[in-house]
Amino acid sequence: MDKKALETTAKALVADHKGILAADESTSTIGKRFQGVGVESTETNRRDYRHLLFTTPQAAKSISGVILYDETLRQKAPDGTPLPKLLEGLGIIPGIKVDTGAKDMPNFPGEKITEGLDNLDKRLAEYHGLGARFTKWRAVITIGPGTPTYGNLHANAHALARYAALAQEAGMVPIVEPEVLMDADNSIDECERVTADAWREVFHELFVMGVHLPGILLKPNMVIAGKKHARPSPPQEVAERTVKLLRQYVPPAVPGIVFLSGGQTPEQATDHLRLMNRMGSNPWALSFSYGRALQDAALKAWSGKPANVKTAQEAFRKAATANSAAAAGKAVTEIKV
């Protein structure tokens, strides 16, 4: 393990108020999003859509890295350039999602365990050879009657730690993503409690597995009430509770926090990030690793039509610029674009 190289990559991913584009939707997930805008989900259409995001003019001013799906990592641009090489040439670091999805956990009704550890070392070696320099693994934590259980929290944290150790051994920065879902009717208090339990367990397992913390990034949910809760969470409260919890549970050795948007609207995700970065200095950078919050406007603008590429790119550029500004604690109007 080259610890210095890992640290350099991890710091580069959160440097200069930049963030990460999560473009690692599975074929079925992106197919549903394409269906929503009337686009057929073919391999060429998936490539063309992601290519337009990657080649957005000035994207590298706001985007440090892109999490790719297995298919995308292997694809080539229309001119024949491998997409990872294309990203490198633009000053953007290629990454790769390596888990194989969350499945029902035996003996734990209503809870999920993320799979993908089998032969992960071999897949990581191949992905590194294809140009990936960081990785992502997502664990899913569900709030409900009697959930999450300790057994589920422990199993997911252990899998995250084993994955992180393998990724570092393969020379790639692991993004550790314990996502507490916001789909239920839970209060913000319940989200805070469960998130604290998840982070405590994750960092314990990372320590046990000998993971080098300066060479990872944490991709967490924000502390927020469930979407079905009667009282929406005030933005300032989301920011304050999230930063308070980070200060309690995330070691200063971790170089960066790259939040997931987790079902928030693009405006909410950006506003919460901005408010958090206005709360004073922290030992780690607070940035973003958004999927839909960066892509929604661009996907709708594109709608599969080549004539709409420039309009879609401008929508993506605006979203990326807004979140880069938020990572600096500012609104777009407060920065020189």
Phi, psi and omega in degrees: 000124177266093186298322181296318180296319177299315181297319180298315179294316181299316179293322180296329181289341179237016181281152171057033177063025176271164178221186188246134172274121174270101179243038187255026178301138176294167180301321180290321181293312181291333176298320178294321180290322176297318180301324180294341178243014174075031181247134176287136183272078174261163179300321180294318179295321178296318178296314183297320180295312181291326177298321180293325176295312184297325186263014176300126179304133178071010180301323183294347175288339183240336185249122181268329184206164178228129173274120183258160171266159183309314181301315185292322179301332184264354184275164178240150175292165179306333180272005177095357180283128175303137185302322176299322178293321177301313180297315179304316181296337178269359181084023181244133185275127178281138175230178185210136171283131185240349176284163181250019173107160179270128181240161177302134182269121181304136179073005180230078184304133178082003182239154185243150171233133181277134182252168177134006181284334180298126179060020181297324180300321180290319179294322179296319178298319178294316181297322177297319178295333178275356174115357180288139180237356171212166188223167176218141176223127184251125171257145184244120180248123184255130174266128180192187177300111179080004179233150006279152174272162177297322180301320179289316178301317182293316182297316180291321178295320179296318178295318177301318182290320177296317176301314183298318179297317179294320180297316180295321178297330179274001177087022181234143179287126176272129167269121183261116188239093172265097186267116169274114186293148180250030186273346188266197181253022183289155177281170176293330176298317180293320177298318180298317181296313182292319179298318177299315179299318181295313181295321179301315181291319181298312183288332173296313181292324176299320178295314181300321182276001177071027181288136182279102187298325176294353180247027175230169166231146176260131177243090185256168166284163170272160177278109188206148178293155177297154184298336181266002180289147184294331184246107176300147183281126176299138184306317182295325178292319176302313181297312184294315181293322181294313180294321178301316181292320177301316181294334179279325193241343184259117181300145179299341181294336179290125186285334185202150173248121180242097188294149167270155180275333166053043177090357174287160171288158177306321181293319179297313182300318180291316182295317179298318179296317179299314181296321179297321182281356175263006186262019179102175185283152178224160180287345181236152175288143175250110185225205188223152171220074189262148174254275182299325181297337176264333191259336191307308183295322180293318181297316179294322180293323182288303179052028175080005185257121179306328181292344183263004186302312183295322177295318179294319179296322178294322177296319178293317180300318180296318179295317179294318179297319180297320181282329173295320176297318179298325177292345174261004181078022185231162169271163181302325181294344182266359182238163176269111183271000000 
